[in-house]
Amino acid sequence: MRRRSLRHALVRRWMLFAALLSLLFAGATLLLLFVLEDSFIDRRLRTVAATLPADMRTPALPEHFQWVAFDRLPAPERQRLGDRGAGTITEFRRDDGRYVHALLLSAADGTRAVLLYDVTGELTVTAGLRAGMGPAAAVFGSTLLCAWLLANAFVGRAQRHARRLLSQVRSAPDPASLDALAGAEPVHEFAEILRLHADVWRGRHQAVERERQTLAFLAHELRTPLQSARTSLALLEEATAATPSSPALSRLRRALSRLERAGNAILWLSADTVLCGGQPTPARPALDELVDELQPLAGARAQAFDVRVAPGLYWDVPREVVETLLANLLLNAIQHGDAGVIGVEADGGRLAICNRQAAADVPGFGLGLEIARRLAARVGWRLEMQVAAGMARCELRWPAATSGTGTGQ
């Protein structure tokens, strides 16, 4: 949809209003001139009729006037006049092209006659229409020009006020400042918009604060069972130190690792700080550990990983953050992908996860993808998702300052 500025929209409407008003005024003026011209003609016709003798025999008439007995009128004219009463004035065009006003008269003996007034040469309004079209067009153009100038002058002030108001809204630090602007705003509608914006802003702040408190509560509640689980796992590992690690312990370690990552994600989502700094995270070892952890789950779905990492790639991001984010994306690829290869490719500027898309009725990449985007934003990364031709491709991109190649591995 094409959008116009407030000034452009209001100026056009103002000019349209001026044009319609000018046309209405011109039409009313033209109609009034026709009415006045007819009234002058009819008044003169009645004045001449008042000077006729009572018997109406061979009266002396001024130029352009003609007295005709009703019976001597052509049949079409008699039919046009019909049974109208004496004193009625009718105007029509005769067969010879002359335009006349006709006044019906009645003599004392009951005979009827018609006083005709040939006004063909006296229709000054009609004759002056063509001559007046040029000046009328000039006046109309001048009116539109004046409307444009006045509209730009008046609407420009409103536009400047609206722009100044928008600038103040963008620079407002909190909803209370918008309430103050609304209180000082002289235009009622603008003040209401400011108050509504302040209410929406305040509501979003409250929702974010409730979410932060909820996440902080969940993270706090996860600490105690996680610590107990870590202690129990350490005791089990000590008890079985002399024997090979059992599959049950391996699965328990993976479950505990996932719980720790989930707890860390909750903590990071409830914080506002950017999670950077610390020791660099080598890309290859981090991906290999995650692939080893998730390979049993992928194998159960007839999937396999194909990992290709640029040599020496590392990230200046905490390892816990990288593992949490990548584990979320790899789990999405496993749970919502079809059987086949899950390709993982990382270089100096991006990491891409590509796999065959599952059936259309399998839900996925909804809230989990949005949470992953928020986690990526915490470290200054950007997450993009593309689904086309039966393939799903998830890409992580990061600024050059947060990654590199060298001896980080």
C-alpha atoms as a printed R data frame, in Angstrom:
    type eleno elety resid chain resno       x       y       z
1   ATOM     1    CA   MET     A     1   0.000   0.000   0.000
2   ATOM     2    CA   ARG     A     2   1.373   3.388  -1.018
3   ATOM     3    CA   ARG     A     3   1.598   5.773   1.923
4   ATOM     4    CA   ARG     A     4   1.547   9.551   1.708
5   ATOM     5    CA   SER     A     5   2.672  12.120   4.211
6   ATOM     6    CA   LEU     A     6   0.126  13.911   6.368
7   ATOM     7    CA   ARG     A     7   0.885  17.149   4.546
8   ATOM     8    CA   HIS     A     8   0.388  15.656   1.099
9   ATOM     9    CA   ALA     A     9  -2.890  13.978   2.057
10  ATOM    10    CA   LEU     A    10  -4.373  17.070   3.717
11  ATOM    11    CA   VAL     A    11  -3.261  19.448   0.937
12  ATOM    12    CA   ARG     A    12  -4.935  17.254  -1.676
13  ATOM    13    CA   ARG     A    13  -8.144  17.138   0.318
14  ATOM    14    CA   TRP     A    14  -8.053  20.885   0.860
15  ATOM    15    CA   MET     A    15  -7.613  21.518  -2.864
16  ATOM    16    CA   LEU     A    16 -10.413  19.063  -3.682
17  ATOM    17    CA   PHE     A    17 -12.655  20.859  -1.228
18  ATOM    18    CA   ALA     A    18 -11.782  24.233  -2.798
19  ATOM    19    CA   ALA     A    19 -12.433  22.865  -6.300
20  ATOM    20    CA   LEU     A    20 -15.817  21.414  -5.341
21  ATOM    21    CA   LEU     A    21 -16.777  24.604  -3.530
22  ATOM    22    CA   SER     A    22 -15.767  26.708  -6.548
23  ATOM    23    CA   LEU     A    23 -17.775  24.517  -8.936
24  ATOM    24    CA   LEU     A    24 -20.769  24.637  -6.612
25  ATOM    25    CA   PHE     A    25 -20.511  28.423  -6.381
26  ATOM    26    CA   ALA     A    26 -20.159  28.741 -10.167
27  ATOM    27    CA   GLY     A    27 -23.178  26.497 -10.745
28  ATOM    28    CA   ALA     A    28 -25.275  28.421  -8.234
29  ATOM    29    CA   THR     A    29 -24.207  31.739  -9.787
30  ATOM    30    CA   LEU     A    30 -25.063  30.531 -13.294
31  ATOM    31    CA   LEU     A    31 -28.450  29.281 -12.149
32  ATOM    32    CA   LEU     A    32 -29.135  32.601 -10.441
33  ATOM    33    CA   LEU     A    33 -28.224  34.493 -13.614
34  ATOM    34    CA   PHE     A    34 -30.610  32.365 -15.678
35  ATOM    35    CA   VAL     A    35 -33.387  32.912 -13.141
36  ATOM    36    CA   LEU     A    36 -32.777  36.670 -13.071
37  ATOM    37    CA   GLU     A    37 -32.670  36.881 -16.852
38  ATOM    38    CA   ASP     A    38 -35.972  34.992 -17.145
39  ATOM    39    CA   SER     A    39 -37.561  37.141 -14.486
40  ATOM    40    CA   PHE     A    40 -36.547  40.353 -16.299
41  ATOM    41    CA   ILE     A    41 -37.910  38.989 -19.578
42  ATOM    42    CA   ASP     A    42 -41.184  37.892 -17.963
43  ATOM    43    CA   ARG     A    43 -41.566  41.266 -16.221
44  ATOM    44    CA   ARG     A    44 -41.175  43.141 -19.481
45  ATOM    45    CA   LEU     A    45 -43.623  40.770 -21.153
46  ATOM    46    CA   ARG     A    46 -46.239  41.466 -18.494
47  ATOM    47    CA   THR     A    47 -45.558  45.228 -18.688
48  ATOM    48    CA   VAL     A    48 -46.208  45.234 -22.425
49  ATOM    49    CA   ALA     A    49 -49.315  43.077 -21.931
50  ATOM    50    CA   ALA     A    50 -50.696  45.618 -19.476
51  ATOM    51    CA   THR     A    51 -50.628  48.305 -22.191
52  ATOM    52    CA   LEU     A    52 -52.792  46.298 -24.622
53  ATOM    53    CA   PRO     A    53 -56.334  47.548 -25.271
54  ATOM    54    CA   ALA     A    54 -59.219  45.597 -23.770
55  ATOM    55    CA   ASP     A    55 -60.456  44.293 -27.100
56  ATOM    56    CA   MET     A    56 -56.872  43.339 -28.133
57  ATOM    57    CA   ARG     A    57 -57.545  44.384 -31.754
58  ATOM    58    CA   THR     A    58 -54.446  45.283 -33.756
59  ATOM    59    CA   PRO     A    59 -52.451  46.588 -30.783
60  ATOM    60    CA   ALA     A    60 -49.293  48.638 -31.285
61  ATOM    61    CA   LEU     A    61 -46.402  46.616 -29.948
62  ATOM    62    CA   PRO     A    62 -42.710  47.311 -29.332
63  ATOM    63    CA   GLU     A    63 -40.015  45.640 -31.379
64  ATOM    64    CA   HIS     A    64 -39.660  41.850 -30.942
65  ATOM    65    CA   PHE     A    65 -43.223  41.568 -29.648
66  ATOM    66    CA   GLN     A    66 -45.993  39.877 -31.598
67  ATOM    67    CA   TRP     A    67 -49.692  39.447 -30.876
68  ATOM    68    CA   VAL     A    68 -51.248  36.278 -32.346
69  ATOM    69    CA   ALA     A    69 -54.726  34.847 -31.974
70  ATOM    70    CA   PHE     A    70 -54.583  31.434 -30.320
71  ATOM    71    CA   ASP     A    71 -56.328  29.775 -33.240
72  ATOM    72    CA   ARG     A    72 -53.699  31.088 -35.683
73  ATOM    73    CA   LEU     A    73 -50.753  29.512 -33.833
74  ATOM    74    CA   PRO     A    74 -49.146  26.454 -35.424
75  ATOM    75    CA   ALA     A    75 -50.542  23.195 -34.137
76  ATOM    76    CA   PRO     A    76 -47.372  22.187 -32.219
77  ATOM    77    CA   GLU     A    77 -47.377  25.495 -30.373
78  ATOM    78    CA   ARG     A    78 -51.092  25.241 -29.555
79  ATOM    79    CA   GLN     A    79 -50.441  21.735 -28.234
80  ATOM    80    CA   ARG     A    80 -47.525  23.004 -26.139
81  ATOM    81    CA   LEU     A    81 -49.652  25.757 -24.616
82  ATOM    82    CA   GLY     A    82 -52.547  23.364 -24.100
83  ATOM    83    CA   ASP     A    83 -55.300  24.336 -21.705
84  ATOM    84    CA   ARG     A    84 -53.233  26.691 -19.583
85  ATOM    85    CA   GLY     A    85 -55.054  29.618 -18.105
86  ATOM    86    CA   ALA     A    86 -54.756  33.286 -18.967
87  ATOM    87    CA   GLY     A    87 -51.699  35.001 -17.522
88  ATOM    88    CA   THR     A    88 -49.497  31.913 -17.845
89  ATOM    89    CA   ILE     A    89 -46.036  32.441 -19.321
90  ATOM    90    CA   THR     A    90 -44.361  29.675 -21.302
91  ATOM    91    CA   GLU     A    91 -41.013  29.674 -23.079
92  ATOM    92    CA   PHE     A    92 -40.122  27.480 -26.052
93  ATOM    93    CA   ARG     A    93 -38.211  27.403 -29.301
94  ATOM    94    CA   ARG     A    94 -40.235  27.866 -32.513
95  ATOM    95    CA   ASP     A    95 -39.819  25.902 -35.685
96  ATOM    96    CA   ASP     A    96 -37.709  28.654 -37.247
97  ATOM    97    CA   GLY     A    97 -35.212  28.451 -34.374
98  ATOM    98    CA   ARG     A    98 -36.349  31.603 -32.587
99  ATOM    99    CA   TYR     A    99 -36.660  31.394 -28.820
100 ATOM   100    CA   VAL     A   100 -39.766  33.107 -27.424
101 ATOM   101    CA   HIS     A   101 -41.614  33.725 -24.183
102 ATOM   102    CA   ALA     A   102 -45.391  33.393 -24.625
103 ATOM   103    CA   LEU     A   103 -48.063  35.004 -22.411
104 ATOM   104    CA   LEU     A   104 -51.627  33.674 -22.715
105 ATOM   105    CA   LEU     A   105 -54.286  36.409 -22.823
106 ATOM   106    CA   SER     A   106 -58.070  36.271 -22.658
107 ATOM   107    CA   ALA     A   107 -60.438  38.942 -24.047
108 ATOM   108    CA   ALA     A   108 -63.722  39.963 -22.549
109 ATOM   109    CA   ASP     A   109 -65.614  38.095 -25.264
110 ATOM   110    CA   GLY     A   110 -63.819  34.857 -24.318
111 ATOM   111    CA   THR     A   111 -61.406  34.723 -27.226
112 ATOM   112    CA   ARG     A   112 -57.816  33.728 -26.488
113 ATOM   113    CA   ALA     A   113 -54.610  35.247 -27.833
114 ATOM   114    CA   VAL     A   114 -50.883  34.929 -27.232
115 ATOM   115    CA   LEU     A   115 -48.366  37.711 -26.753
116 ATOM   116    CA   LEU     A   116 -45.027  36.478 -28.057
117 ATOM   117    CA   TYR     A   117 -41.723  38.023 -27.048
118 ATOM   118    CA   ASP     A   118 -38.763  37.049 -29.245
119 ATOM   119    CA   VAL     A   119 -35.799  36.908 -26.862
120 ATOM   120    CA   THR     A   120 -33.344  35.186 -29.180
121 ATOM   121    CA   GLY     A   121 -31.039  38.179 -29.255
122 ATOM   122    CA   GLU     A   122 -31.510  39.049 -25.598
123 ATOM   123    CA   LEU     A   123 -30.248  35.842 -23.942
124 ATOM   124    CA   THR     A   124 -27.107  37.493 -22.650
125 ATOM   125    CA   VAL     A   125 -26.231  34.758 -20.125
126 ATOM   126    CA   THR     A   126 -26.201  31.993 -22.722
127 ATOM   127    CA   ALA     A   127 -24.289  34.135 -25.200
128 ATOM   128    CA   GLY     A   128 -21.767  35.134 -22.574
129 ATOM   129    CA   LEU     A   129 -20.963  31.569 -21.485
130 ATOM   130    CA   ARG     A   130 -18.346  30.991 -24.172
131 ATOM   131    CA   ALA     A   131 -16.750  34.371 -23.656
132 ATOM   132    CA   GLY     A   132 -16.680  33.843 -19.906
133 ATOM   133    CA   MET     A   133 -15.129  30.366 -19.964
134 ATOM   134    CA   GLY     A   134 -11.598  31.755 -20.208
135 ATOM   135    CA   PRO     A   135 -11.870  34.157 -17.246
136 ATOM   136    CA   ALA     A   136 -13.778  31.505 -15.312
137 ATOM   137    CA   ALA     A   137 -10.990  28.982 -15.907
138 ATOM   138    CA   ALA     A   138  -8.431  31.567 -14.818
139 ATOM   139    CA   VAL     A   139 -10.402  32.302 -11.661
140 ATOM   140    CA   PHE     A   140 -10.749  28.562 -11.018
141 ATOM   141    CA   GLY     A   141  -7.001  28.028 -11.453
142 ATOM   142    CA   SER     A   142  -6.251  30.977  -9.183
143 ATOM   143    CA   THR     A   143  -8.604  29.525  -6.591
144 ATOM   144    CA   LEU     A   144  -6.799  26.174  -6.692
145 ATOM   145    CA   LEU     A   145  -3.434  27.922  -6.439
146 ATOM   146    CA   CYS     A   146  -4.604  29.914  -3.432
147 ATOM   147    CA   ALA     A   147  -6.002  26.731  -1.890
148 ATOM   148    CA   TRP     A   148  -2.651  25.012  -2.417
149 ATOM   149    CA   LEU     A   149  -0.727  27.889  -0.882
150 ATOM   150    CA   LEU     A   150  -3.064  28.194   2.100
151 ATOM   151    CA   ALA     A   151  -3.135  24.432   2.608
152 ATOM   152    CA   ASN     A   152   0.651  24.240   2.612
153 ATOM   153    CA   ALA     A   153   0.825  27.128   5.057
154 ATOM   154    CA   PHE     A   154  -1.793  25.774   7.469
155 ATOM   155    CA   VAL     A   155  -1.125  22.056   7.072
156 ATOM   156    CA   GLY     A   156   2.623  22.635   7.217
157 ATOM   157    CA   ARG     A   157   2.210  23.830  10.787
158 ATOM   158    CA   ALA     A   158   0.239  20.704  11.663
159 ATOM   159    CA   GLN     A   159   2.842  18.511   9.966
160 ATOM   160    CA   ARG     A   160   5.702  20.177  11.804
161 ATOM   161    CA   HIS     A   161   3.840  19.746  15.059
162 ATOM   162    CA   ALA     A   162   3.227  16.048  14.300
163 ATOM   163    CA   ARG     A   163   6.889  15.495  13.396
164 ATOM   164    CA   ARG     A   164   8.035  17.243  16.539
165 ATOM   165    CA   LEU     A   165   5.649  15.077  18.524
166 ATOM   166    CA   LEU     A   166   6.978  11.911  16.866
167 ATOM   167    CA   SER     A   167  10.530  12.968  17.677
168 ATOM   168    CA   GLN     A   168   9.553  13.483  21.304
169 ATOM   169    CA   VAL     A   169   7.851  10.076  21.406
170 ATOM   170    CA   ARG     A   170  10.928   8.339  19.966
171 ATOM   171    CA   SER     A   171  13.200  10.018  22.507
172 ATOM   172    CA   ALA     A   172  10.864   9.412  25.459
173 ATOM   173    CA   PRO     A   173  12.701   7.341  28.110
174 ATOM   174    CA   ASP     A   174   9.630   5.864  29.808
175 ATOM   175    CA   PRO     A   175   5.790   5.838  29.735
176 ATOM   176    CA   ALA     A   176   5.613   8.594  32.346
177 ATOM   177    CA   SER     A   177   7.271  11.010  29.926
178 ATOM   178    CA   LEU     A   178   4.577  10.178  27.344
179 ATOM   179    CA   ASP     A   179   1.898  10.940  29.937
180 ATOM   180    CA   ALA     A   180   3.562  14.297  30.530
181 ATOM   181    CA   LEU     A   181   3.592  14.984  26.782
182 ATOM   182    CA   ALA     A   182  -0.093  14.056  26.573
183 ATOM   183    CA   GLY     A   183  -0.908  16.474  29.392
184 ATOM   184    CA   ALA     A   184   0.837  19.329  27.565
185 ATOM   185    CA   GLU     A   185  -0.545  18.449  24.108
186 ATOM   186    CA   PRO     A   186  -3.178  20.998  22.925
187 ATOM   187    CA   VAL     A   187  -4.700  18.687  20.280
188 ATOM   188    CA   HIS     A   188  -7.108  16.241  21.920
189 ATOM   189    CA   GLU     A   189  -6.626  13.426  19.392
190 ATOM   190    CA   PHE     A   190  -2.834  13.616  19.618
191 ATOM   191    CA   ALA     A   191  -3.060  13.553  23.398
192 ATOM   192    CA   GLU     A   192  -5.221  10.416  23.282
193 ATOM   193    CA   ILE     A   193  -2.735   8.694  20.963
194 ATOM   194    CA   LEU     A   194   0.093   9.558  23.369
195 ATOM   195    CA   ARG     A   195  -1.855   8.154  26.315
196 ATOM   196    CA   LEU     A   196  -2.665   4.959  24.411
197 ATOM   197    CA   HIS     A   197   0.994   4.564  23.448
198 ATOM   198    CA   ALA     A   198   2.011   5.080  27.055
199 ATOM   199    CA   ASP     A   199  -0.492   2.435  28.198
200 ATOM   200    CA   VAL     A   200   0.786  -0.059  25.611
201 ATOM   201    CA   TRP     A   201   4.374   0.660  26.591
202 ATOM   202    CA   ARG     A   202   3.541   0.256  30.272
203 ATOM   203    CA   GLY     A   203   1.729  -3.003  29.549
204 ATOM   204    CA   ARG     A   204   4.725  -4.373  27.650
205 ATOM   205    CA   HIS     A   205   7.036  -3.397  30.496
206 ATOM   206    CA   GLN     A   206   4.800  -5.226  32.938
207 ATOM   207    CA   ALA     A   207   4.664  -8.310  30.708
208 ATOM   208    CA   VAL     A   208   8.463  -8.360  30.337
209 ATOM   209    CA   GLU     A   209   8.896  -7.936  34.073
210 ATOM   210    CA   ARG     A   210   6.471 -10.791  34.772
211 ATOM   211    CA   GLU     A   211   8.385 -12.968  32.314
212 ATOM   212    CA   ARG     A   212  11.695 -12.057  33.936
213 ATOM   213    CA   GLN     A   213  10.373 -12.870  37.404
214 ATOM   214    CA   THR     A   214   8.936 -16.172  36.154
215 ATOM   215    CA   LEU     A   215  12.213 -17.171  34.528
216 ATOM   216    CA   ALA     A   216  14.192 -16.186  37.608
217 ATOM   217    CA   PHE     A   217  11.856 -18.286  39.748
218 ATOM   218    CA   LEU     A   218  12.220 -21.308  37.445
219 ATOM   219    CA   ALA     A   219  16.000 -20.970  37.400
220 ATOM   220    CA   HIS     A   220  16.062 -20.793  41.200
221 ATOM   221    CA   GLU     A   221  13.829 -23.865  41.489
222 ATOM   222    CA   LEU     A   222  16.113 -25.834  39.143
223 ATOM   223    CA   ARG     A   223  19.256 -25.228  41.190
224 ATOM   224    CA   THR     A   224  18.476 -27.565  44.084
225 ATOM   225    CA   PRO     A   225  17.419 -30.653  42.067
226 ATOM   226    CA   LEU     A   226  20.324 -30.109  39.654
227 ATOM   227    CA   GLN     A   227  22.819 -30.006  42.493
228 ATOM   228    CA   SER     A   228  21.316 -33.165  43.965
229 ATOM   229    CA   ALA     A   229  21.435 -34.860  40.553
230 ATOM   230    CA   ARG     A   230  25.089 -33.878  40.069
231 ATOM   231    CA   THR     A   231  25.974 -35.241  43.519
232 ATOM   232    CA   SER     A   232  24.115 -38.492  42.872
233 ATOM   233    CA   LEU     A   233  25.799 -38.906  39.493
234 ATOM   234    CA   ALA     A   234  29.242 -38.349  41.052
235 ATOM   235    CA   LEU     A   235  28.510 -41.024  43.670
236 ATOM   236    CA   LEU     A   236  27.386 -43.477  41.003
237 ATOM   237    CA   GLU     A   237  30.521 -42.814  38.959
238 ATOM   238    CA   GLU     A   238  32.687 -43.443  42.033
239 ATOM   239    CA   ALA     A   239  30.823 -46.683  42.746
240 ATOM   240    CA   THR     A   240  31.313 -47.933  39.187
241 ATOM   241    CA   ALA     A   241  34.806 -46.574  38.662
242 ATOM   242    CA   ALA     A   242  36.276 -50.062  38.381
243 ATOM   243    CA   THR     A   243  33.756 -51.162  35.726
244 ATOM   244    CA   PRO     A   244  33.034 -49.745  32.289
245 ATOM   245    CA   SER     A   245  30.480 -46.971  32.206
246 ATOM   246    CA   SER     A   246  26.998 -48.354  31.720
247 ATOM   247    CA   PRO     A   247  24.545 -47.053  29.074
248 ATOM   248    CA   ALA     A   248  22.262 -45.943  31.895
249 ATOM   249    CA   LEU     A   249  24.972 -43.683  33.329
250 ATOM   250    CA   SER     A   250  25.679 -42.258  29.885
251 ATOM   251    CA   ARG     A   251  22.042 -41.422  29.372
252 ATOM   252    CA   LEU     A   252  21.904 -39.910  32.863
253 ATOM   253    CA   ARG     A   253  24.904 -37.722  32.073
254 ATOM   254    CA   ARG     A   254  23.272 -36.517  28.858
255 ATOM   255    CA   ALA     A   255  19.987 -35.790  30.649
256 ATOM   256    CA   LEU     A   256  21.825 -33.883  33.372
257 ATOM   257    CA   SER     A   257  23.750 -31.924  30.747
258 ATOM   258    CA   ARG     A   258  20.521 -30.968  29.042
259 ATOM   259    CA   LEU     A   259  19.005 -29.890  32.352
260 ATOM   260    CA   GLU     A   260  22.052 -27.744  33.090
261 ATOM   261    CA   ARG     A   261  21.805 -26.107  29.676
262 ATOM   262    CA   ALA     A   262  18.091 -25.487  30.194
263 ATOM   263    CA   GLY     A   263  18.787 -23.876  33.560
264 ATOM   264    CA   ASN     A   264  21.509 -21.686  32.063
265 ATOM   265    CA   ALA     A   265  19.196 -20.677  29.208
266 ATOM   266    CA   ILE     A   266  16.536 -19.623  31.713
267 ATOM   267    CA   LEU     A   267  19.063 -17.522  33.595
268 ATOM   268    CA   TRP     A   268  20.334 -15.871  30.410
269 ATOM   269    CA   LEU     A   269  16.840 -15.149  29.117
270 ATOM   270    CA   SER     A   270  15.926 -13.441  32.393
271 ATOM   271    CA   ALA     A   271  19.006 -11.185  32.166
272 ATOM   272    CA   ASP     A   272  19.493  -8.066  30.070
273 ATOM   273    CA   THR     A   273  23.255  -8.191  29.694
274 ATOM   274    CA   VAL     A   274  25.126  -9.338  26.593
275 ATOM   275    CA   LEU     A   275  26.897 -12.623  27.325
276 ATOM   276    CA   CYS     A   276  30.385 -12.169  25.909
277 ATOM   277    CA   GLY     A   277  33.926 -12.378  27.154
278 ATOM   278    CA   GLY     A   278  35.797 -15.146  28.934
279 ATOM   279    CA   GLN     A   279  37.813 -17.911  27.323
280 ATOM   280    CA   PRO     A   280  37.347 -18.456  23.565
281 ATOM   281    CA   THR     A   281  35.280 -21.485  22.609
282 ATOM   282    CA   PRO     A   282  36.878 -23.769  19.995
283 ATOM   283    CA   ALA     A   283  34.233 -24.611  17.413
284 ATOM   284    CA   ARG     A   284  35.252 -28.168  16.476
285 ATOM   285    CA   PRO     A   285  35.457 -29.674  19.982
286 ATOM   286    CA   ALA     A   286  32.193 -28.025  21.037
287 ATOM   287    CA   LEU     A   287  30.347 -29.377  17.994
288 ATOM   288    CA   ASP     A   288  31.895 -32.838  18.316
289 ATOM   289    CA   GLU     A   289  30.774 -33.135  21.940
290 ATOM   290    CA   LEU     A   290  27.233 -32.128  21.055
291 ATOM   291    CA   VAL     A   291  27.129 -34.521  18.097
292 ATOM   292    CA   ASP     A   292  28.377 -37.395  20.299
293 ATOM   293    CA   GLU     A   293  25.709 -36.554  22.870
294 ATOM   294    CA   LEU     A   294  22.857 -36.323  20.350
295 ATOM   295    CA   GLN     A   295  23.921 -39.106  17.975
296 ATOM   296    CA   PRO     A   296  21.857 -41.823  19.755
297 ATOM   297    CA   LEU     A   297  18.709 -39.705  19.446
298 ATOM   298    CA   ALA     A   298  19.450 -38.978  15.789
299 ATOM   299    CA   GLY     A   299  20.181 -42.640  15.084
300 ATOM   300    CA   ALA     A   300  16.777 -43.634  16.454
301 ATOM   301    CA   ARG     A   301  15.245 -41.444  13.726
302 ATOM   302    CA   ALA     A   302  17.503 -42.758  10.945
303 ATOM   303    CA   GLN     A   303  19.539 -39.554  10.907
304 ATOM   304    CA   ALA     A   304  23.283 -38.940  10.796
305 ATOM   305    CA   PHE     A   305  25.461 -35.864  11.283
306 ATOM   306    CA   ASP     A   306  27.881 -34.499   8.705
307 ATOM   307    CA   VAL     A   307  29.994 -31.817  10.452
308 ATOM   308    CA   ARG     A   308  32.362 -29.565   8.522
309 ATOM   309    CA   VAL     A   309  34.171 -26.829  10.448
310 ATOM   310    CA   ALA     A   310  36.795 -24.401   9.182
311 ATOM   311    CA   PRO     A   311  40.182 -25.222  10.754
312 ATOM   312    CA   GLY     A   312  41.029 -23.160  13.809
313 ATOM   313    CA   LEU     A   313  37.568 -21.601  14.117
314 ATOM   314    CA   TYR     A   314  36.699 -20.297  17.583
315 ATOM   315    CA   TRP     A   315  34.185 -17.943  19.182
316 ATOM   316    CA   ASP     A   316  34.800 -15.256  21.802
317 ATOM   317    CA   VAL     A   317  31.635 -16.394  23.548
318 ATOM   318    CA   PRO     A   318  31.271 -18.502  26.745
319 ATOM   319    CA   ARG     A   319  31.203 -22.210  25.986
320 ATOM   320    CA   GLU     A   320  28.020 -22.741  28.028
321 ATOM   321    CA   VAL     A   321  26.170 -20.244  25.843
322 ATOM   322    CA   VAL     A   322  27.422 -21.825  22.617
323 ATOM   323    CA   GLU     A   323  26.513 -25.323  23.768
324 ATOM   324    CA   THR     A   324  23.043 -24.259  24.889
325 ATOM   325    CA   LEU     A   325  22.289 -22.468  21.628
326 ATOM   326    CA   LEU     A   326  23.681 -25.154  19.317
327 ATOM   327    CA   ALA     A   327  22.086 -27.968  21.293
328 ATOM   328    CA   ASN     A   328  18.694 -26.292  20.877
329 ATOM   329    CA   LEU     A   329  19.145 -25.971  17.118
330 ATOM   330    CA   LEU     A   330  20.456 -29.521  16.665
331 ATOM   331    CA   LEU     A   331  17.572 -30.933  18.707
332 ATOM   332    CA   ASN     A   332  15.153 -29.017  16.495
333 ATOM   333    CA   ALA     A   333  16.797 -30.501  13.423
334 ATOM   334    CA   ILE     A   334  16.470 -34.020  14.884
335 ATOM   335    CA   GLN     A   335  12.940 -33.759  16.276
336 ATOM   336    CA   HIS     A   336  11.366 -31.877  13.379
337 ATOM   337    CA   GLY     A   337  13.457 -33.206  10.493
338 ATOM   338    CA   ASP     A   338  13.066 -36.239   8.273
339 ATOM   339    CA   ALA     A   339  15.398 -39.222   7.981
340 ATOM   340    CA   GLY     A   340  18.706 -38.508   6.301
341 ATOM   341    CA   VAL     A   341  21.821 -36.416   6.796
342 ATOM   342    CA   ILE     A   342  21.912 -33.391   9.090
343 ATOM   343    CA   GLY     A   343  24.598 -31.172   7.613
344 ATOM   344    CA   VAL     A   344  26.486 -28.815   9.938
345 ATOM   345    CA   GLU     A   345  28.887 -26.340   8.296
346 ATOM   346    CA   ALA     A   346  30.755 -23.553  10.081
347 ATOM   347    CA   ASP     A   347  33.230 -21.000   8.799
348 ATOM   348    CA   GLY     A   348  34.432 -17.551   9.797
349 ATOM   349    CA   GLY     A   349  31.065 -15.813   9.456
350 ATOM   350    CA   ARG     A   350  28.256 -18.318   9.869
351 ATOM   351    CA   LEU     A   351  27.144 -21.733  11.023
352 ATOM   352    CA   ALA     A   352  24.507 -23.526   8.945
353 ATOM   353    CA   ILE     A   353  22.401 -26.561   9.889
354 ATOM   354    CA   CYS     A   354  20.639 -28.118   6.904
355 ATOM   355    CA   ASN     A   355  18.408 -31.208   6.791
356 ATOM   356    CA   ARG     A   356  15.399 -32.623   5.038
357 ATOM   357    CA   GLN     A   357  12.113 -31.119   6.209
358 ATOM   358    CA   ALA     A   358   9.630 -33.399   7.915
359 ATOM   359    CA   ALA     A   359   5.997 -33.784   6.866
360 ATOM   360    CA   ALA     A   360   3.966 -30.577   6.788
361 ATOM   361    CA   ASP     A   361   1.699 -31.667   9.645
362 ATOM   362    CA   VAL     A   362   4.610 -32.005  12.100
363 ATOM   363    CA   PRO     A   363   4.816 -28.822  14.189
364 ATOM   364    CA   GLY     A   364   8.189 -27.288  14.780
365 ATOM   365    CA   PHE     A   365  10.434 -24.190  14.691
366 ATOM   366    CA   GLY     A   366   7.845 -22.121  16.572
367 ATOM   367    CA   LEU     A   367   8.446 -20.981  20.133
368 ATOM   368    CA   GLY     A   368  11.732 -22.901  20.268
369 ATOM   369    CA   LEU     A   369  13.089 -20.953  17.323
370 ATOM   370    CA   GLU     A   370  12.044 -17.659  18.887
371 ATOM   371    CA   ILE     A   371  13.771 -18.574  22.160
372 ATOM   372    CA   ALA     A   372  16.883 -19.563  20.213
373 ATOM   373    CA   ARG     A   373  16.809 -16.159  18.502
374 ATOM   374    CA   ARG     A   374  16.710 -14.458  21.884
375 ATOM   375    CA   LEU     A   375  19.610 -16.563  23.128
376 ATOM   376    CA   ALA     A   376  21.596 -15.675  20.007
377 ATOM   377    CA   ALA     A   377  20.855 -11.998  20.529
378 ATOM   378    CA   ARG     A   378  22.365 -12.225  24.016
379 ATOM   379    CA   VAL     A   379  25.785 -12.829  22.437
380 ATOM   380    CA   GLY     A   380  25.261 -10.461  19.502
381 ATOM   381    CA   TRP     A   381  24.494 -13.224  16.987
382 ATOM   382    CA   ARG     A   382  21.633 -13.408  14.501
383 ATOM   383    CA   LEU     A   383  19.553 -16.515  13.760
384 ATOM   384    CA   GLU     A   384  17.794 -17.022  10.419
385 ATOM   385    CA   MET     A   385  15.504 -19.845   9.331
386 ATOM   386    CA   GLN     A   386  14.631 -20.806   5.740
387 ATOM   387    CA   VAL     A   387  12.360 -23.614   4.554
388 ATOM   388    CA   ALA     A   388  12.106 -24.306   0.815
389 ATOM   389    CA   ALA     A   389  11.878 -27.282  -1.569
390 ATOM   390    CA   GLY     A   390  11.522 -29.777   1.259
391 ATOM   391    CA   MET     A   391  14.733 -28.617   3.001
392 ATOM   392    CA   ALA     A   392  15.105 -26.675   6.250
393 ATOM   393    CA   ARG     A   393  18.164 -24.451   6.665
394 ATOM   394    CA   CYS     A   394  19.025 -22.712   9.907
395 ATOM   395    CA   GLU     A   395  21.872 -20.192   9.929
396 ATOM   396    CA   LEU     A   396  23.699 -18.489  12.763
397 ATOM   397    CA   ARG     A   397  25.598 -15.343  11.808
398 ATOM   398    CA   TRP     A   398  27.936 -13.358  14.005
399 ATOM   399    CA   PRO     A   399  30.078 -10.232  13.697
400 ATOM   400    CA   ALA     A   400  33.749 -10.698  12.933
401 ATOM   401    CA   ALA     A   401  34.668  -9.497  16.424
402 ATOM   402    CA   THR     A   402  33.094 -12.563  18.057
403 ATOM   403    CA   SER     A   403  34.894 -15.264  16.054
404 ATOM   404    CA   GLY     A   404  38.180 -16.036  14.388
405 ATOM   405    CA   THR     A   405  40.546 -18.677  13.092
406 ATOM   406    CA   GLY     A   406  43.916 -19.492  14.529
407 ATOM   407    CA   THR     A   407  45.184 -21.525  17.418
408 ATOM   408    CA   GLY     A   408  41.922 -21.394  19.328
409 ATOM   409    CA   GLN     A   409  41.519 -25.158  18.864
